[in-house]
Amino acid sequence: MSAATMPDPVALTKALIACPSVTPAQPPVFDALEAMLRPLGFSVDRFVAGEAPHGPVENLLATRGAGGRHFAFAGHLDVVPPGDGWTAGPFDGEERGGLVYGRGAVDMKGAVAAFVAAAARVPVDAGTVSLIITGDEEGPAIHGTRALIDRMEQRHIKPDVCLVGEPTSVDRLGDMIKIGRRGSVNIWITVPGRQGHVAYPHLADNPIPRLVAILAAIEAIELDQGTDWFQPSNIEVTDIAVGNPAHNVIPGRAEARLSIRFNDLHRGADLARRIEAIAHAHCPAATVEALISGEAFLTEPGTLSSLIADAIERKTGQRPALSTSGGTSDARFLSKLCPVVEFGLVNATMHKLDEAVAVADLHALAEIYADIVARALDG
């Protein structure tokens, strides 16, 4: 493909933004992406996974080439709800002042568009290139990337390396890439009691003091002091509820919810068991339920991170910091397949009103991605 006919990442970004795709993303945005990929020689496999309440979820697996090294790009087309108060329509993709505005501009339709443009710059015979794109990253993430990984295993597709296009840059494009992420587990604690009148406490059983004691014991935990690459793990109480509108009634139960973000010194199941032991020590009848969103992972600094950092430095003149900060991403699932690193646009406006990406950053990111892919396929 000649330079004159290479796709414009700005136009591609606008086309994706124009498809409202609040999680879970619906078919129109995948139609738009598929229309971009097929002229570039990609075979596109679209499928729906899961059922209610966490599905159905649309997913897309696109591949081009056969043999040689395999480079995968992973991302998502779903976005968070736009909310009210935008200067222009959240799905208009309006360009003004050197910026493209719209929900998903940086998280992460802009990066998907930049990679499509980058793929057009890479010769078809250079190796195998794939896109692993879900419509459920901002939601429960149960039938998205995990289902795509299952699909890849069924088709015997295994990349050598993977780049996730999450918006990792902080102040300027390329100042940070992510080589790992902390794990996440949410835990619900329910302490039973016996409802009754506050004037007759001997006829009731107040669960609140036991829940308070459980939470005090949890609050006293220091999980660790961090590692060379990870900040200390933390436990946060995110909700307490008794569902009691009356001032003169002892409630029949008390509930709390915890969120634990943990580094690679821990496993989610072990942390859940530790919380359960504390709860049962104060109330044997307490119930503890845990949902592990993902385990911590680390791609040790090495060939892949250096290749990406080199490409960024060649384009921007700066060397990115290697980080494991922030929340979770679908890289937590992809790390089981191959080495994975995250790099994308500036994240200052993600999930905010008037989310926007710089036009110059879209062009620069496409060039950096093309450089990364070409050198990764070359081995």
N, C-alpha and C positions, 0 to 999 in steps of 0.2 A: 504494500500500500504506500503510495507516495505521500510526502508531507502535506500536499494540498488536500488530500482526501482523508486525512486522519480525523477521527471524530473530535469535536470540540468539547472538552470536559465541562465547560460552562453550560452549553446547550443541553448536554446529557443530564447535568444536575437539575436544570430547570424542568426537563421532561419528567424526571422521577419525582420531584417535589410536586408537580402538577397532579399527581395521582395520590389523593388522600389515602393514607395507609396507617391509621391509628391501630395499634396492636390489638389483635393479630391482623397483619396486612392481608388485604384481599387481592384477588387475581389481577385487577387492572395494572398495578405497579409492576407485577411480574410480567405481564404482557409487554409493558414498555421495556423492561430490561431484556427480555427475550428478543424483542425486535432489534435491539442494539447489538446483541451477541451473534445472532445467526449470520449476518453479513460478514462477520469476522472469522467465520469458519468453525464456530463452536457448535457442538451438539448439546442440546438443552433437554434435560430431564426434569420435568416438574411433577410433583406429587403432593398429595394432601395426607397428613398424618394426624392421628388422634381424634378423639370424640369429646363432646362436652363432659365436664365443664372447662377443660383446658384446651380443647380443640374445637373444630378442625383447624389445622395450621397448614398454610401453603409454604412449600419449600422449592428451591431450585438448585440443581447441580448441573453446571455447564463444564464441558471438557473439550479441549482441542489438542490434537497431536497424539502421537503414540510412541512409546519408547523414550529413551533418554531420561534425563532428570525431570522430576515432576514438581512444579511450583504451584501451590494453592493459595488463593486469596479467599478469605472468609469475611462475611459481614451480614448485615441485616437491612431489610427495607421497611420494617415496621417502625413507627414513631410513637412517642408519647402524645396524649391529647394536647392540642395547641393552647387551650384556654382562651379567655377573652382579653381584648385590649391590644391586639396587634395594630400596627400602623397601616398595614395593608393585609390582604387576605393571607392566612398562614400557608395556603397551598397555591398561591399565585406565582411564586418563584420570581418576584419582582427584582430587577436589577437597578440599583441606584447608588451613586457615590462609590463605585468600585466594589460593591458588595451584592451578593445574591441572597435575598431574604426568603425564608420559608421553613416550616417545620421539617426537620431532617436535614437541613442544609449541611450541618457539620456532623450530626449523629444520625445516620451516617451515609446519606445518599450522595453527598459530595465525594466521599472516598470511593464509593462503588463506581460512580461515574468516572472518577480519575483513573481507576484501575481498568475500566473498559477502554478508555482512551490509551492507556499504557499498553494494554494487550495488543492494540492495533499497531503499535510500533515494534512489536516483537515478531520476528519471522516465524511463520507457521512451523517450519521444520527445525526450529531451535530446540524443541523438547515439548513436554506436556505441560499445559497450563489449565487450571481449573478454577471455577468460582463456586464457593459453597455459601449459598445465600438463603437465609431464613426469613420468615415473616413473624417470628415470635422470639425476639431477644429482649424486648422491653417488657414483655409479659412474663408468664410463668416459666417460659423457656424449657418446657417439658417435651413438646413435640416438634421442636425446631432443630437446632444443630445436632442434638442427640439422635434424632431420626435421620438426619442427613448422614451422620457417621455410620449408622446401621445400613443405610442405602449404599454407601461407599463400600462397606465390607461385603455386602451381597454382590456387588459388581466388581469386587477385587480391585478397587481403586485405592491406592495408598500414596499420598504425596511424600516427597522427601523433606520438604519444609513448608511452613505455612505462615503467611502474613495476615494478620487481622487488622482491618482498617478503622478501628476505633479511634476517636479523636484524642490522641495522647499528648498533643502539643499544648503548652501552657500559655506562654506569652507570644511566641512566634513559631511559625512552622518549622518543625524539626528540632525543637529544643529538648524534647524528651521522647523516649520510646519505652515501652513496657516489656520487661523480660519475665514477668511473673505477676501473679495476683494472689491476694489472700483468699482463703476459703470462707464460706459463709454458712451458718446454720441458724435457723429460727426455732425457738423452743417455746411451747405453750405449757404452763403449769396451772393445774386446777386443784384447789384445796376444797374438799367438801366440808360442810357444816350442817347445822340444823336451825332452820328459821324459827324465830320466836320474838316475843315482845321484849323491848329493851328493859322494861321494869321487872322482868322475870328471867334473868339470865340463866338461872339454874335449870330452866326448862328449855333452854336453847344451847346451841354450840356455835360460837362465833369463829368463823374460819380466818378472819382477817389477821389476828395476831400471829397465827401460824404462818400465813403467807408472808407477813412482814419479817418474821424470823428467817424464813427461807431466803428472802431477797437480801437480808442483811448478811447472811453467810455467803451468798453468791457475790455480793458487792465487795467482800473482803478478799476475794481470790485475786492473786496476781498470776496470770497464766504464764508469762515469760517477760523477758526484758528486751525482746527483739533479737534479730540475727544480723549477719553481715548485710543481707539484702532486704530484710523485712522489718517493719516497725513492730512494736509489741502488739500482741493479740489483745483484744478488748471485748468485754461483755457489757452490753447496754440493755437496761430495762426499757422497753418501748411501749408498754401498755400495762395498766392495772385496771381491773374492772370488777365490780360486784353486782352491777345491775339492780341497784336498790334505790328507788326514788323516794322511799319513805324515811323520815328521820327517826321514827320510833320502832323500827324493825331490825332485828339482827338478821343479816343475810344468810342465805342457805349455802352459798359458795362464794369463793373469791378466786380470781384468775389473774395471771400475769403472763406477759409475753417478753421473751428475751431475743436479742440478736447478737450473735457472736461472730466477729470477724477474726480469723486466726491465720497464723503463718504456718510454714511447713514443719514446725515442731509438733503439730497436732493433727489429728484426724477428727472429722466431724462426729463420727459415732462415739469416739472416746469422750469427747466433750459432752455429748448428750448423756452418756452414762454417768459422768461426774455430776452433772446437774440433777439427774434423777436420784442419785445417792444422797445428795444434800436434801432434796425435797422429802424423801422417804425418812430421813433421819428426824425430821421435824414433824412429819405427818405421813405415816405409813400408807394411808388411804389416798394420798395425792396421786394424781395422774400427770404424766409428763409425756408430751408428744413432740417429736423433733422432725424438722424438714431440712435436709442438707441440700443447699443450693449448689454447692460445689466444693471440692477440696482445693487447698492451696497448691500452687505449682510454681516451679522456677525453671526457666531455660537458662542454664549456666552461660555466662558470657563466653562467647567463642565465635565460631565461624559465621553463624547467621547474624548475630547482633553486630558483629564487626562489618559484615557486608552491608547491612542496612545503614549503619552509622557512617560508613565511607561514602555511600551514595548521597546521604543527606549533606555531608560535609562538602562534597564536590559541588552540590547545587547551591547551598546556602552559606557556605563558609564557616559554619559552626558545627561543633561536635555535640551530638545529643547526649543528655544524661540518661543513664540506664536506671529504671525505676520499677518498683512493684507497688506503687501507691494507688489509691483510688478504690473503687468498688470492684465487683466481679464483672466478668465478660464471658463470652462464649469460648474464649481461649482456654478456659478451664476444662472444657470437654475436648477440644482439639489437641491439647497437649498430650493426650493419650495416644495420638496417631503419630506425631512427629515433632521435632523442635518447632516452637511457635513464638513469634514476636509480634507485638502490636505497634502500629505506627499510623497516625492519621492527622487530621486537621486540628486547628486550635480549638480547644474545648470551652472557651470562655462563655459562649452563648448557648451551649447545648441545654435543652429542656427549658429554656427561658422564652419569654415573649420576644418577638423580633429576632429569633435565631438567624444568624447570618454567617456567610463564608465569603472571604475575599476572593475576587476573581483571580488575582495574581497567585493566590495560594492554590487554587484548583489547577492552574496551568503548571505551577511548580511541582505540585504533588504528582501529577501525571508523569512528568519527566523523571522524578525520583523513582516512582514505581517502575517505570520502563527500564531504568538503569538497574534497579534491584533484580527484576525478573531476568533480564538478559544475562547478568553476571551469575545469578544463581543457577540458571539452566546450563551455563557454560562450565559449571563445576569449579 
